[in-house]
C-alpha cells in the first residue's frame, strides 16, 4: 500500500517537474518528463497537454494538434474531467495555423470550462484583432470582466488591451473598473 502509493507519487512528480521545466523554458527537460507521467491514472491528459505545449515551442504544430485531438477524444471517451489548457492549447495551435474559426471555437470552449483563465480571453481577443473582428475582441474582454468579479481599477481586460496596444480599449476598461469600484462604495 504505502510503497505503491510512494511509487505513484514519485511518478506523478514527473508532471510537476515537466510543468516547471516548461515554465523555465527548458523544453528538453519538459519533453523528457511529460511522457514519464502519461501512464499514471489521472495524469495522462495533463501530461499530453504539456507535451503538446513542448511541440508548439518546437514549431511542430501538426504533431501538437494530433496529440491534442487524440487527448480530446480520449478524455471524452473515458468520461474524464477535461484538464485545464486542453482547449486553450488546441486554440493556440489552430490560430498559429491560421485556422481562425476553429481556433475561436477552441478558445471559447476553454473559457466555458475555465472562465477565470485570463490567457484564454487574451488569446481569443488576439484572434479577433483583425480589423473585421475588432468588435468581437471588445466583447471578449467584456466577457472577461463579467465572468470574473475583478475589483481593481485596472482590470485584466484593461491590462490585456494595453498589452495588445489598444489604448482605446484599455482606457475604456480602466474606466469600467473604476466605475464598478465607485458603485460598490470602496473607491478602488
Long-range contacts (C-beta under 8 A, 24 or more apart in sequence): 8-40, 11-36, 11-37, 11-39, 11-40, 11-43, 12-37, 12-40, 12-43, 14-40, 14-47, 15-40, 15-43, 15-46, 15-47, 15-50, 18-47, 18-50, 19-50, 22-50, 22-53, 22-54, 22-57, 27-54, 27-57, 27-58, 30-54, 42-80, 44-74, 45-71, 45-74, 45-75, 45-80, 45-82, 45-83, 45-86, 46-83, 46-84, 48-74, 49-83, 49-85, 49-86, 49-89, 52-89, 52-93, 53-85, 53-89, 56-89, 56-92, 56-93, 56-96, 61-93, 61-96, 61-97, 64-89, 64-93, 65-90, 65-93, 65-94, 65-97, 68-93, 82-113, 84-114, 84-117, 85-110, 85-117, 86-110, 87-113, 87-120, 88-117, 88-119, 88-120, 88-123, 91-120, 91-123, 91-124, 91-127, 92-123, 95-123, 95-126, 95-127, 100-127, 100-130, 103-127, 104-128, 111-143, 111-147, 115-147, 115-148, 116-147, 116-148, 118-144, 118-148, 118-156, 118-160, 121-156, 121-157, 121-160, 122-160, 122-163, 122-164, 125-160, 125-161, 125-164, 126-164, 129-164, 129-166, 137-166, 137-169, 138-169, 141-169, 141-173, 145-173, 145-176, 145-177, 150-177, 151-180, 151-181, 151-184, 151-186, 151-188, 152-177, 152-181, 152-188, 153-177, 153-178, 153-181, 153-188
